[in-house]
């Protein structure tokens, strides 16, 4: 191991307790790639300064879950525990992720509406829907109900009503400050490229006291986790190359 990789190893062990396996594998194959990976880890993830230390891996955990990266999620779960997150805080992050994923199914609902015969919920339902919208705006401090929810209410009042129930339940925090619940949901929606939900959750984050520095940290972590799919998905390939096994 060259001098630079020795320095990275010492720093990783002093901050994380160990050198990430992927960095080790990359170091065996190519020191420049290992240095770049670790530098990104510091710049976009562990080196963020605006968020509480335990919130950063909770965002990474949630984005990993949103992307279906199980191994990555477990790694960030362990790091969240190391930085002091408790089980209820981790459960909050998982529940916010679930809500963001469920809401993401509405991202193309505008395509559905013109196809559905008689999509209007009807006059009786419309009045009830409007009451729910008003209550949602009052309780959640939402000035404008997202357009995809308006469309859902016209297509299916029952699904609209259930969505509101789920949102009220899953965004009710057990332990995490409310603004971070919305920041986690924002990060998941951001990585899924869900425009409506990204806008809605970020708006809520700021209304509950979030700031641009915290948002920047969340965006940086999301960017890192999203791009890191190429590395984490290649874990077995890297191991085979680093150990000289060809996989036959």
Number of C-alpha atoms within 10 A of each C-alpha: 11 8 8 13 19 11 12 17 19 15 14 17 13 11 10 14 12 12 17 14 11 18 24 19 22 23 19 17 16 13 18 13 15 21 17 13 18 23 15 17 18 13 14 20 24 18 15 20 12 15 16 11 18 18 23 27 26 27 33 30 31 29 32 26 20 23 18 12 18 13 14 20 22 14 15 19 21 14 20 24 16 15 16 12 20 14 14 13 22 24 16 24 30 23 22 27 29 21 20 29 20 14 20 21 11 19 18 11 16 14 10 13 16 11 9 10 8 11 16 17 18 12 9 8 16 15 12 14 20 13 12 15 20 16 13 18 14 11 10 13 13 17 11 11 13 13 14 19 21 16 19 23 23 19 22 15 20 13 14 20 18 12 18 15 11 16 19 15 13 20 20 15 20 15 16 18 13 18 19 26 27 26 27 31 31 31 28 33 27 23 18 19 13 20 12 18 24 22 15 18 23 22 18 21 23 16 14 16 11 18 14 10 13 20 20 15 22 28 20 19 26 27 18 19 27 18 11 17 16 10 16 17 13 13 16 14 15 20 20 14 15 17 11 9 11 10 9 3
